[in-house]
């Protein structure tokens, strides 16, 4: 699936891009809540949408904070919208 084939709401795209732009600060694995992005209740629904569409994966490390990795498709969407500092993991 390429970036042009994914149907995202504006809010989900904004959420993806916010984390993508921050990902370079966290070795391309931005934290969900304790990084530079403030995750609101509404954004959590957008994160679920991004997971369901195969754009990101959310990882939990025991009791530590959850972090995001981008799939190839997720990184492609971010790059198609001008975010060059994002990598698929």
PyMOL commands that set and color helices and strands:
alter all, ss='L'
color gray80, all
select helices_A, chain A and resi 3-5+10-26+41-52+72-80
alter helices_A, ss='H'
color red, helices_A
select strands_A, chain A and resi 56-59+67-70
alter strands_A, ss='S'
color yellow, strands_A
deselect
rebuild
show_as cartoon
